[in-house]
């Protein structure tokens, strides 16, 4: 009878992946997580919780007296502070809406076959690179009601320009328009990235079906560029709710308190020495941004089920 040679155990082959897995387990992954975690805790978590604590106190550099929610009660009892809160929502809504609409239109234009497309993209994006304070000071001069270049240009065609920054009805809107001019370039770049990532097969199929530019826009670009739209909305809202430097450099919240937003109100309270009240305003701003952005982001990023 032929004897069957005993088969060699396959331990060598089977243990190789196990040995690899054992070798992959190293402390380096832990240390890589630990360093940014410490930085995040020191630079974000500790100041955040400290702000929550000091918002419940009347504090100076040397001492702090616990007063509970007194600062928050006072914040909402001050008419000027509430006006700043309302202005913040108006400012964020106007700037976000215009950036979405203009960014989408410019994105479509700058992905079409037009002359000097690359140059025009650079021109549109250039204001994003300019200092916000520099933009604010420049437009404060341009929008001067009597000597400003904008009103002088309007006068040459028979239009009397408004008092952009000194009229209470125009001040906040004027700053919002400058904000849109400066920030629409970033929205445009995001839309360009979203549009060029759409597969060309969709446009070729639409061309075969005889679809025109409007059909391409409404049936292809709008739905498939939705991730870009979500990104622009979220970034624009966060920037609008937290806006300070442009408003401060152009109007300082004036005339009166008509163009004050919550960030400029917080700064004025801090200048006046009301440190606890200004800290409470920072906490309110943090909660507002969180309570708006997180649900909105979840809603916009939801996956539709068919």
C-alpha positions, 0 to 999 in steps of 0.5 A: 500500500502506498503510504500518504505522507503527512502534510506539513502544517501550514502554520508558517503561512497562516501565522504570517498575517498574524505576525504582521498584525502584531507588528502593526500594533505600536505605540506610535499611533497613540502618540500621534493622537496624543499630541494634537489632543493635548494641543486641542485641549489647551487651545480650545477646550480649556479656554471654552470651559473657562469662558463658560465659568467666567460668564457666570462671574463679575470678574477683573484681572485680579478677582472674580465674584460668582453671580450666576446667570446675571450677565445673561439676564443683563445681556438680553435686557439691554436694547442695544445688545438685543439689536446687535443680535438681530443685526447679526442674523440679518447680516449673516442671512444677507451675506450667505444668500448673496454668496450662494447665488453669485458664487453659483452664477460665477462658477457656471460662467467660469467653467464655460468656454469663455475667453480668458477664463483663467485670468477671470478666475484669478480676478474673482478670487483676488479679493479673498487674499486682501486684508479684511481691515484694508478692504474695510478702510478702502471702502469706507473712503470709497463710500464717503457720501460727499467725496467718495468715488462711488457716489461721484461715479453715480452722479455722472449718470444722474443718480444721487448715491445714498449716505452708505455708511452714515445712513442708519437704513444703509449702513449694515447693508453697505458693509454686507455688500462689501463682505460679499464682494470680498468673500464671493471669490471663495464661494466661486472656487468651491462651486468651480470645483463642484461643477468640474467634478460632475462627469461629462457623460451627463452633459453629453447625454443631455446634449443628445436629448436636446437639452439647452443651457437652462436644462443643464443648469437646473437638471444637472448642475444644481442637484449634482453640485449640492455638496458645494452648495452645502459647503458655501452655506455653512462657511458663509453662515459661520463667517457672517455670524462671527463677523467683526473686523470688516464692520469695525473698520468701516462703521464701528457699529454706527451710526449709533448702534444700527450696524452693531453685530454681536461681536462688535457689541462684545468688543465694546462691552470689553472696552468699557470694562464689563468683562463678565458681560462681554464673556457672556456675549462670547458664550451666547455667540458660541451657542448661537453658532453651534445651535444653528450650524450643527442642525443645519449641517445635518439637515443639508447633508442628509441622504434622501431615501427613495 
